[in-house]
Amino acid sequence: MAARFRSTCARFLQQPLDEIIGVLATTAAKSGHAQHWHVQTIAWREQLHILRSAIAELVERLPRSGTWPILLEYEIPRRERRIDAVLLAGSVVVVMEFKVGAAHHDAASTWQVLEYALDLRDFHERSRGHSIAPVLVATKAVASDTCRLCETPEPMPVVSPVQKIAPTQIAAAVVAAVKAADGAAMPALDGDEWDQSPYLPALSIVEAATAVFAGHQVRELAHSAADDLAATTAEIVRVARLARLERKRLLCVVTGIPGAGKTLAGLTAVHHPELRRPDGNAAAVFLSGNGPLVRVVRTALARDVARLHGRRKEAARQVSTFVQNVHQFLGEYGVKHPDRAPPEHVVVFDEAQRAWSAQQMDRKKGVATSEPAMMLNVMERCPGWSVVVAVVGGGQEIHTGEGGLSEWGKAIAERSSQWEVVASPEAMSGGPSLAGQRLFELASGAAIPVTTSKHLHLRTNVRSFRARVVGQWVNSVLEGDSAQARSLLSYMAEFPIAMTRHLSSARSWLFAHGGSETRAGAMGLVASSGALRHRSHGLELSSGFRRGYPFEEWFLASNRDIRASSRLEVAATEFECQGLELDWIGVCWGDDLVSDGGGGGWQTRRLVGSRWIAIGDPSARQLLLNKYRVLLTRARRGMIVWVPEGDPSDPTRDPDRLDRTAEFLKSCGIPEVAEMSE
């Protein structure tokens, strides 16, 4: 049971308040909260008095409501939050949040109850398709012109606007919600079934990796909107099966929008039961060139295994093969031992667009062969068959020497005819998710057998479930198209975006939205590695500092740990956060990317000594824009952008440039929040 107390309205009216409070306190103790301060008991007592009065009025107005289930302290799984009360009013889910002692309804509380309703809509199986009515009750408020019932649209949307009311208006709010949903033809909700319903939220990559390592498949992990994620995983497995049965060598190209779950699809496919050898060991391996992601995921997995089974060193050994560094893999089989075949027949190369070019390999390894070409060379040694799954995103190259998708097309065009391609249509046409990149440039791949599959493209954002268009909005901002960005922002009402000129206000905003959660991944600050003048605000971004900081703890520790992201003391750069995500993000905009004031253009710069130098090289300019694309797409629930005010006495923090940048972002539709204290 997720709720600490469950009853019907009729029984709730008869049960003594002290008995209900006793149940709430006892179940809280069983959940690990053994000590409840006197203030919590007082709050429960006031809330229950208000609820009892409201339910009595409701039963009088609608006698059938006596059978409706009411649940108190319903837990939102993994959010460390509980809904004060849920009333299952026939087919309508009424979500109630009480602000005991408050006379007004503040913005943070309004968003809190709306979030509860949205979470139920998106992830709670038995709430799917039902009307959900969020209600915010300020217990000291008085019904007046400033505190009145909203008119619910006809027909009622899945989640109605938040009713910000006084205690005396609860019954009327419930009656209005039920009346608005009368034509929905949905069955009445059963209290036991609803309370015990599966809850399948969108997982962070760390949570997903932990679950996959424990043997779960993507259909058990993903919410209702992630059906294409399961389809993509199944398609990767199908391609591997085809290669094995027909003794082929295949390059499989998977594409997707930012946050669509490309990494999760690759992780799940690699550990699919069909991709195991007869001895039970994996016939596939997941490779990533993203060093921070590899370290964070490995650390999380090792801790999870050690927690369940003990033996930390053994746990670290077990997970070391789950996610491997691609540069180390190629160093072993492509450089040190160029005649050996790896034990796996299938490799999943995550973020394959970031594979090193031949020039970068020459600089780093002394071998003038690109990573795509070397990977194909290595996998050609596998006896009989092999598959290289290239998981590709667009516009996320942030390092010098990353070859892009076309490097793979070039490598396979230079192969013998034994290699074939199975790719998403986007990889062939250069769709929006790839920022125009294509596998083959011009006619270079004309002789390569190519099959396209729509299932190899992920089009649904599962990282940020409520912001399907966030990637498009970010593209518009970085392309300087404020009109398009402003238009797209109107579709993102469930994904709050704000802007401020004060770092303290950004921190206050983040604390208001995610600060009550102690778990890892609730919130954090991110900044471009080139925004070095944030040092004047106490944010150190130098490479020396980053190398010495335990960013595994930044991602994995709860806010009880001073190293945790939720403490908002340290900002992760694009290098530490690419491929990972947090619920709430504070983007610290730097002086390295400033508006030119000429209608949407950007000035790209780097700090040399004590002067900013313009970046003129087109590829270097694009890398800087990509860095901000990474930063602006890390949030799962919402973000705030901080643009410093600058200092007229410091030429490296020019107020005019920063003011122009802030004005452009506001023209993109981002509302500016008033200055707030921490």
Secondary structure, DSSP 8 states (H G I E B T S, - for coil): --EEEEEEHHHHHHS-HHHHHHHHHHHHHHTT-----HHHHHHHHHHHHHHHHHHHHHHHH-GGGGGSEEEEEEEETTTTEEEEEEEEETTEEEEEEEETT-SS--HHHHHHHHHHHHHHHHHBGGGTTS-EEEEEEETT---BTTB------SS--SB---EEE-GGGHHHHHHHHHHHTGGG------HHHHHT--B-----HHHHHHHHHTT--HHHHS-TT-HHHHHHHHHHHHHHHHHHHHT-EEEEEEEE-TTS-HHHHHHHHHT-GGGB-TTSSBSEEEEES-HHHHHHHHHHHHHHHHHHH--HHHHHHHHTTTEEEHHHHHIIIIII-TT---S-SEEEEETGGG-B-HHHHHHHHS--S-HHHHHHHHHHTSSS-EEEEEEE-SS---STTB--HHHHHHHHHTS-TTEEEEE-HHHHHT-GGGTT--SS-TTTTTTS-EEE-GGGEE-S-SSSTT-TTHHHHHHHHHTT-HHHHHHHHTT-TTS-EEEES-HHHHHHHHHHHHTT--STTSEEEEE-TT-GGGGGGT----HHHHHHS-HHHHHHS-TTSTTSGGG--SEE-HHHHTT--EEEEEEE--TTEEE-SSSS-EEEEEEETTEEEE---HHHHHHHHHHHHHHHT-EEEEEEEE-----TT-TTS-HHHHHHHHHHHHHTT--B------
